[in-house]
Amino acid sequence: MIQESVRTLADFFSFDALVGIHVLRILYFAGAVGIPLIGWFFARRIRAHTPDAAAETFSAFAGTMRRGVFLSFFIFFCFFIEILWRLLCEFLIAFLQMREALFELTGK
């Protein structure tokens, strides 16, 4: 039992074993929630650290547009990034499934 665990860990750190599909699914959900939150955090941080002259220029620009336009842009950007994140995770899951199928065919 312990030898199997040590062997599995050694295989993982020597890159003989890859991350499992279940780990990628957990990573996907963490990214699906985390990416918009991190984007919102950085947007607020950038806004807080903007010099006064740049903030006035932005306020003049934003005064001509509604706040809803900026919110719509943020939602569109998050939606776009979420699609890219989903595609990346699906690609990795498909790669791991193909790898497992090839190992089954070769008998390893």
C-alpha positions as CSV (number, residue, x, y, z in Angstrom):
1,M,0.0,0.0,0.0
2,I,2.7,2.5,1.0
3,Q,5.0,1.3,-1.8
4,E,2.2,1.9,-4.4
5,S,1.7,5.5,-3.0
6,V,5.4,6.2,-3.2
7,R,5.6,4.8,-6.7
8,T,2.6,6.8,-7.8
9,L,4.1,10.0,-6.3
10,A,7.5,9.2,-8.0
11,D,5.7,8.6,-11.3
12,F,3.9,12.0,-11.0
13,F,7.1,13.9,-10.2
14,S,9.1,12.2,-12.9
15,F,6.3,13.1,-15.4
16,D,5.5,9.4,-16.1
17,A,2.0,10.0,-14.8
18,L,-0.1,13.0,-15.8
19,V,-2.7,14.9,-13.9
20,G,-6.0,13.2,-13.9
21,I,-9.2,14.2,-15.6
22,H,-10.9,14.8,-12.2
23,V,-8.2,17.3,-11.2
24,L,-8.8,19.2,-14.5
25,R,-12.5,19.4,-13.8
26,I,-11.9,20.9,-10.4
27,L,-9.4,23.3,-11.9
28,Y,-12.0,24.3,-14.5
29,F,-14.6,25.2,-11.9
30,A,-12.0,27.1,-9.8
31,G,-11.0,29.0,-12.9
32,A,-14.6,29.6,-14.0
33,V,-15.2,31.3,-10.7
34,G,-11.8,32.8,-10.1
35,I,-11.1,34.5,-13.5
36,P,-14.0,37.0,-13.2
37,L,-13.2,37.7,-9.6
38,I,-9.5,38.3,-10.3
39,G,-10.5,40.5,-13.3
40,W,-12.8,42.6,-11.1
41,F,-10.1,42.8,-8.3
42,F,-7.5,44.0,-10.8
43,A,-9.9,46.5,-12.4
44,R,-10.7,48.0,-9.0
45,R,-7.0,48.1,-8.0
46,I,-6.0,49.8,-11.2
47,R,-8.8,52.3,-10.7
48,A,-7.6,53.0,-7.2
49,H,-4.0,53.6,-8.2
50,T,-4.7,55.8,-11.2
51,P,-3.2,59.3,-11.0
52,D,-5.6,62.2,-10.6
53,A,-5.0,63.6,-14.1
54,A,-5.7,60.2,-15.7
55,A,-8.8,59.8,-13.5
56,E,-10.2,63.1,-14.7
57,T,-9.6,62.2,-18.3
58,F,-11.3,58.9,-17.8
59,S,-14.2,60.6,-16.0
60,A,-14.6,63.0,-18.9
61,F,-14.6,60.0,-21.3
62,A,-16.9,58.0,-19.1
63,G,-19.3,60.9,-18.6
64,T,-20.3,60.7,-22.2
65,M,-21.0,56.9,-21.9
66,R,-23.2,55.2,-19.4
67,R,-21.9,52.9,-16.7
68,G,-23.9,50.1,-18.3
69,V,-21.7,50.1,-21.4
70,F,-18.6,49.5,-19.2
71,L,-20.4,46.8,-17.3
72,S,-21.6,45.2,-20.6
73,F,-18.0,45.3,-21.8
74,F,-16.8,43.6,-18.6
75,I,-19.4,40.9,-18.9
76,F,-18.6,40.3,-22.5
77,F,-14.9,40.1,-21.7
78,C,-15.6,37.6,-18.9
79,F,-17.8,35.5,-21.2
80,F,-15.1,35.5,-23.9
81,I,-12.4,34.5,-21.4
82,E,-14.7,31.8,-19.9
83,I,-15.1,30.3,-23.4
84,L,-11.3,30.2,-23.9
85,W,-10.9,28.7,-20.4
86,R,-13.5,26.0,-21.2
87,L,-11.8,25.2,-24.6
88,L,-8.4,24.9,-22.9
89,C,-9.7,22.5,-20.2
90,E,-11.7,20.4,-22.8
91,F,-8.6,20.1,-24.9
92,L,-6.5,18.9,-22.0
93,I,-9.2,16.4,-21.0
94,A,-9.5,15.1,-24.6
95,F,-5.7,14.8,-24.7
96,L,-5.6,12.7,-21.5
97,Q,-8.4,10.5,-22.8
98,M,-6.6,9.9,-26.1
99,R,-3.4,9.1,-24.1
100,E,-5.2,6.6,-21.9
101,A,-6.8,5.0,-25.0
102,L,-3.4,4.7,-26.7
103,F,-1.9,3.1,-23.6
104,E,-4.7,0.6,-23.6
105,L,-4.1,-0.3,-27.2
106,T,-0.4,-0.8,-26.7
107,G,-0.9,-2.8,-23.5
108,K,1.1,-0.6,-21.2
